[in-house]
Amino acid sequence: MIMAASQRARNSELKQIETWKRHVIRQLKYRNRTQTSVFQELIQSYHSLLEKSKQRALITKGILGSGSRPSLTEDSLTSLQTTTGELAYQVVELQQRIQIKEVTLDEQHTKLYEVQNHLRDLASEHSVLQKSVAEVQTRNRLLKQEYDSLLEQHQNTERTYRQEKLRSSEILENMILPKQQAAVRMNHRNEKRVRAREASLHKELQMAASKNVNIIEESVNMSPPRPSSRPSSPKSDPSERLERSHGPLFRSASATSPRIISSIRGLFERKIRGKSVCRSEEDLYIPLGVCLVARVPTKAIFTMDAHELGINAVRFSTNSNLLATGGTDRVIKLWGIEAGTLQNRGTLDGSNEGITSIEFDPTGTRILAASYDKSALFWRLEDSVPKVTLTGHSRKVTAARFKYSQRQVVTGSADRTVKIWDLQRAACIQTIEVLSFCSDVVCSEYLIISSHYDRKIRFWDSRAGTCTQEVPLQGRVTSLDLCPNHRQLLSCSRDDILQLVDLRKSNDRVAFRAEGFKCGSDSTKAIFSPDGSFLAAGSADGAVYIWNVNTGNLEKRLPDMHSSNTHLQTAFQNCVVRTTT
């Protein structure tokens, strides 16, 4: 057993030794092949030289050997010389090849040295770039920390902003609440006054109803009453009170006209609600004056300083016995017209900024105004404090108009909206989004027309709030006005042209120009005369230009009487632009 084991161990050792030997032999053969392939040509040349040198040694030995060898012949010497020359030639060629190889090797050594230098340069650049990367990373970390700090500050600031905004909204609500309460109290007082006035009127009508009233159509005399030095009595006749409160019923119609007779008859034949003629002051039937023919004024008959600052809007009442002016001084002043002069009849307060437009209702007892303070205000003439303040626009209100029902008003604003308001609720009931700055609005029962800075006039259906038509112009539109018969629309634009649009045929337009006329601002107004026969507009040169609608020609240029030529506000009056029957 021991012998067998030792024999097996010995055999394994022999196998290991043989394996190691075979491995060494393989490595030697591999090295021989790799190194022989490089110097194969030199080895072959060396072998051929070695063989030839052996031959030469044998020949030399034969020549120098024992004399028993025969002497070389001449042919053998010749062949030997030839062989020696060839060998020398080959030696020279081999030397040249060796030199070429050495040159190539030197070039390779030079390239290798250059590559090594380049590698060292790249290594140095790499280290520099690594340092730069480290610096950039450090800066990025600092910037990230700074960004995180700024982001946290921004979040804190935004949180503070939201808190301040909530606080401001609360403060605003606290500020608005007393105003709303004051408005409620004022509306309550106004309602009490209206009820007292209704009760007084009802009592007077009962007293008048107990008397016999004879109306003779042939002898009706509508001349205005003569002034009396006696103070008015509470028991005066109701018709006299009505005439004193609203002026003469007709200013430019014949006294014996059937229109007047029917108007008076209609006043007493109105549908009676309960035992009173009317439910509220808004329902009073007040016949309006009829302007048959207007005459163009030729000169200024009265001049005065009306406001402390500039005047932005002027408007005559329907019966032309009252003039309202609004200016930058935030008030509306009322002026009575007596014998060609203006007498101050009161001031309407309540606006926080300048007035932009003024509108009388058809009865001449209520005023609607637009203001720079983003609101529209509604007054009764007997009260200097506004009864209703309409707020909801985000920018200045440029125009405010009564609708056909007189219980609703329309406002246009620079915030690109047109709003419809209910006066009884003092609330917005509809908002129309328009596409441009709204400069003016006019309206009828279901139609609203707005002018804009994008050189377009837009027609809106107030029931659906949709735009039904657009009329393009050549300049920014500054104002609109409707003809008394609501058949024609007048526009004024910054291209110094007044355009008359036939509402029955919207494509029919007539342009009015004049030499020297220039629309000097975005608030320049152009209006119709009371009979619709003339157009008037203020020019930048301080003059008023009047055109004839029928002929299309300039009828009159009233010379400049104003010191400021920025813009003029114009208004026709039935009694100044005189009427005839």
Salt bridges, closest charged atoms under 4 A:
ASP148 OD2 - LYS144 NZ 3.07
GLU158 OE1 - HIS154 NE2 3.54
GLU158 OE2 - ARG162 NH1 3.39
GLU164 OE2 - ARG167 NH1 3.10
GLU204 OE2 - ARG241 NH1 2.73
GLU217 OE2 - ARG265 NH2 1.94
GLU281 OE1 - ARG197 NH1 3.13
GLU281 OE1 - ARG380 NH1 3.62
GLU282 OE2 - ARG366 NH1 3.97
GLU282 OE2 - ARG380 NH2 2.52
ASP283 OD2 - ARG279 NH2 3.52
ASP283 OD1 - ARG407 NH2 3.24
ASP329 OD2 - HIS307 ND1 2.87
GLU338 OE2 - ARG345 NH2 2.60
GLU359 OE1 - ARG315 NH2 3.94
GLU359 OE1 - ARG401 NH1 3.19
ASP361 OD2 - ARG366 NE 3.13
GLU382 OE2 - ARG197 NH2 3.81
ASP383 OD2 - ARG193 NH1 3.54
ASP415 OD2 - HIS393 ND1 3.18
ASP422 OD2 - ARG425 NE 3.25
ASP440 OD1 - ARG401 NH2 3.31
ASP454 OD2 - ARG458 NH2 2.67
ASP461 OD1 - ARG463 NE 3.28
GLU470 OE1 - LYS456 NZ 3.33
GLU470 OE2 - ARG458 NE 3.10
ASP496 OD2 - LYS518 NZ 3.95
ASP502 OD1 - ARG504 NE 3.35
ASP522 OD2 - ARG476 NH1 2.99
ASP522 OD1 - ARG494 NH1 2.56
ASP541 OD2 - ARG557 NH2 3.20
